[in-house]
Each structure stands twice: as C-alpha cells, then as structure tokens.
C-alpha cells in the first residue's frame, strides 16, 4: 500500500504451510470509512496485480499456476480467496490470500530492471507478460 501512496495502519500474520509453492496470509485491515463486501471486491477486481479465486487451497491455486502460468508461475502479487473475504462492523476487512512465492518477485524484479534500463518504455516492454497476470485463478 505504501508504494501506492497510502499510509495505513496494517497488521497481518502469515501462516506458512508445508509447501514450497505459496504462502497463505490471513489479513485484517481496518478502514476509516464504512465499506461493504461489494466495495472491497470491486476494489480488488480493479487492481491489475491482484487475482481473485473461489479456491481455498494453496495446492489448487498453485496447480492453476503450474498449468496456465508463465513457466508454471503466477506473476500476480497475490491471489485473494473470495470465500474467505468478510467485512466486520463495516470497518474491518478480513480474509485469506495466497502469495505466489517466486512468481511475484520475478515480475517485480523484471519490472524494476526494465524501468531502470528503459524508463520511457518499460510499460510497453512488460506488456508481453500481461497475459500471465491473471484476473481470476
């Protein structure tokens, strides 16, 4: 969120599973303005680096990446599990997400290097990877 210019008071806790493929993260985010579940889902859908899923298992999410991802990797920063997403008291967003362990760092590293080498055209040069940044898993 800080890279997007938001200064939020966040707390998160990660649950590491016995898998080398993904981490599962439980999150609880407090928001100042009242929010609905539909608004949260809409915001997540608009973020190009967030994928949504109805899956609740790291294994099935990783399996999707293995079958459809770039060399078996999901390049999104996170995959939010919609069945786990909740809004409590209109000011707290709770849920679980999966972070592809190496895919998101690969995309970030390639983006940083491309920006450094080609600051005026890095977005165009990265467009070849866009088909591997998923909206839905």
ZAMARGU-4260 file (C-alpha; in steps of 0.2 Angstrom, whole numbers, plus 5000, padded with zeros to 4 digits):
<rodrens>
0) 5000/5000/5000 | 5014/5012/5003 | 5020/5010/4985 | 5003/5017/4980 | 5004/5032/4992
5) 4993/5025/5006 | 4999/5026/5024 | 4989/5013/5033 | 4990/5006/5050 | 4991/4987/5045
10) 4993/4971/5054 | 4995/4954/5046 | 5000/4937/5050 | 5007/4924/5039 | 5003/4905/5040
15) 5017/4896/5032 | 5011/4879/5025 | 5022/4864/5021 | 5024/4869/5003 | 5037/4877/4993
20) 5025/4885/4981 | 5014/4898/4990 | 5012/4906/5007 | 4994/4908/5014 | 4991/4925/5023
25) 4977/4930/5035 | 4974/4948/5034 | 4964/4960/5045 | 4963/4978/5038 | 4954/4992/5047
30) 4947/5006/5036 | 4941/5023/5042 | 4926/5025/5031 | 4912/5012/5031 | 4914/4999/5017
35) 4904/4984/5011 | 4909/4967/5004 | 4904/4973/4987 | 4915/4988/4988 | 4930/4978/4994
40) 4928/4965/4979 | 4926/4979/4967 | 4942/4987/4973 | 4951/4971/4972 | 4945/4967/4954
45) 4952/4984/4948 | 4969/4981/4954 | 4979/4973/4940 | 4991/4964/4951 | 4978/4955/4962
50) 4969/4939/4956 | 4953/4933/4964 | 4948/4915/4966 | 4935/4904/4974 | 4948/4891/4978
55) 4953/4889/4997 | 4968/4878/4995 | 4986/4883/4991 | 4988/4867/4981 | 4973/4870/4969
60) 4979/4888/4966 | 4997/4883/4963 | 4990/4869/4951 | 4982/4883/4941 | 4998/4892/4940
65) 5008/4877/4935 | 4995/4873/4921 | 4992/4891/4914 | 5006/4902/4921 | 5022/4909/4914
70) 5034/4894/4916 | 5022/4887/4929 | 5022/4903/4939 | 5008/4915/4944 | 5015/4933/4942
75) 5002/4942/4952 | 5007/4949/4969 | 4993/4940/4977 | 4978/4929/4975 | 4963/4933/4986
80) 4951/4919/4991 | 4934/4926/4989 | 4925/4913/5000 | 4936/4919/5015 | 4933/4938/5012
85) 4922/4946/5025 | 4918/4964/5031 | 4915/4965/5050 | 4907/4981/5058 | 4909/4990/5041
90) 4926/4995/5046 | 4937/4979/5046 | 4941/4968/5030 | 4946/4950/5034 | 4951/4936/5023
95) 4965/4925/5017 | 4976/4927/5001 | 4990/4917/4993 | 5006/4924/4988 | 5015/4915/4974
100) 5032/4914/4982 | 5043/4916/4967 | 5031/4922/4953 | 5028/4939/4960 | 5046/4943/4964
105) 5050/4938/4946 | 5038/4951/4939 | 5044/4964/4952 | 5062/4961/4948 | 5059/4961/4929
110) 5049/4977/4930 | 5062/4986/4941 | 5076/4981/4929 | 5066/4986/4914 | 5062/5003/4922
115) 5080/5006/4925 | 5086/5001/4908 | 5071/5009/4898 | 5062/5022/4909 | 5052/5029/4895
120) 5046/5012/4888 | 5046/5000/4902 | 5027/4998/4902 | 5026/4993/4884 | 5041/4981/4886
125) 5032/4972/4900 | 5016/4970/4891 | 5022/4954/4884 | 5019/4947/4902 | 5002/4954/4904
130) 4993/4938/4898 | 5001/4929/4913 | 4995/4941/4926 | 4978/4934/4930 | 4961/4942/4935
135) 4955/4926/4941 | 4963/4909/4946
</rodrens>
